[in-house]
Amino acid sequence: MKAKILALLRDRGDYISGQEMCDMLGVSRTAVWKVIGQLKKDGYAIEAVQNKGYRLLEEEQDNFNEADCKSRMKTSWAGKELVFFPETDSTNIQAKLLAEKGAPHGQLVVSDMQTGGRGRRGRQWKSPAGSNIYFSLMLRPDLEPNRASMLTLVMAMAVAGGIEKNLDGIVKPEIKWPNDILIQGKKTCGILTEMSLSVEQDSISYVVVGVGINVLEQSFPEEIADKATSIAAAAGKNPSRSRLLADIMEAFEAYYECFMEYQTLEGLMDEYNGRLVNAGKQVRILDPKGEYEAVAEGINRMGELMVELPDGTTQNIYAGEVSVRGTDGYV
């Protein structure tokens, strides 16, 4: 009910009467009055004027909770089913548990804090409360298992687009292949995708795409302070976390539909490459078989990074255990 009333107040942008909300939601005036009171306790500035109704005033604080996230969601399926945890071990773990219980395609798990967040190759992901967004989107794509990794790149595009929309073009987020989101050359988001196969092991049961975004101003451990940032620190603006989440879901839904049409990144390559921070630059390829340098050219339709080797030949790199760095550092 909180989410529905918040959505009505935001959509109206002006006064809306309690009776009108009752009629639209099929509830009593008392129920509306109680929810308005709860929202005020939660920190929402709601003005009540006799014979006019209620009006949501400009929101100054970051209200990151289940009702706020749900009230902003305008998608058809991505995030329509949403579970919010003030604190959890890992949104990926929770999304997988829901998937095993039959949760639908597009199930979203969101948290303000994680105690067991993980990054690529099992690395711990620092997940403090009150600053960031942690979410996992569960998908059930009709897709060959060897193509599921491309969903990581699709999400990277959605996150970059959502951030840019919230910052009104102040900065343009870039992507470091395959899925790190950078602002002004520093990492602000990481993405971890995990897949579960059917019992027969020949089709996908579900895919969970987990995302952690540094949003508000914060300090970072000394070992990563030179290559990590937050949206607020880089742009000088604190975006609403729940609005940012809704914008990312909206962008992902559109990109996902394009991806599934081809079941490759054919329709998204140009836009992805337009954000690729190391396109046309000399990079270091960190391969377990041996490190080498090449020039990054962009991704191909399968999401592989195409690089030109010193001898002039082109090689396609699959993410897997391979990482890409700049010749003088992270980028």
Secondary structure, 3 states (H helix, E strand, C coil): CHHHHHHHHHHHCCCECHHHHHHHHCCCHHHHHHHHHHHHHCCCCEEEECCCEEEECCCCCCCCCHHHHHHHCCCCCCCCCEEEECCECCHHHHHHHHHHCCCCCCEEEEECCECCCECHHHCECCCCCCCEEEEEEEECCCCCHHHCCHHHHHHHHHHHHHHHHHCCCCCCCEEECCCEEEECCEEEEEEEEEEEECCCCCCEEEEEEEEEEECCCCCCCCCCCCCECCHHHHHCCCCCHHHHHHHHHHHHHHHHHHHHHHCCCCCCHHHHHHHECCCCCEEEEECCCCCEEEEEEEECCCCCEEEECCCCCEEEECCCCCEEEECCECC
